[in-house]
């Protein structure tokens, strides 16, 4: 595990210790029309798990729910309120093992 000079683990290393059991159905839904009209696409840069991407060919916003950290950042930060986010079904989601 990588630690900095103060002996603190990097966030990436902490997240790597977690386990995620994802459901086949996404717990994150996008309003495609609102996303299409969003100038900032701030969810792409604000998601700590980097789940949001823009398809190069179409410019369409996509989300991959399988690595979700369940922080809710995407729902809070979206200026168009285009993200519908709920906790995964019981028995699914992230299990934090460290810090």
Secondary structure as UniProt FT lines:
FT   TURN            5..6
FT   HELIX           11..16
FT   STRAND          19..21
FT   STRAND          28..30
FT   HELIX           32..36
FT   HELIX           42..46
FT   TURN            48..49
FT   STRAND          52..54
FT   TURN            56..58
FT   STRAND          61..63
FT   HELIX           65..67
FT   HELIX           73..77
FT   TURN            79..80
FT   STRAND          83..85
FT   TURN            90..91
FT   STRAND          93..95
//
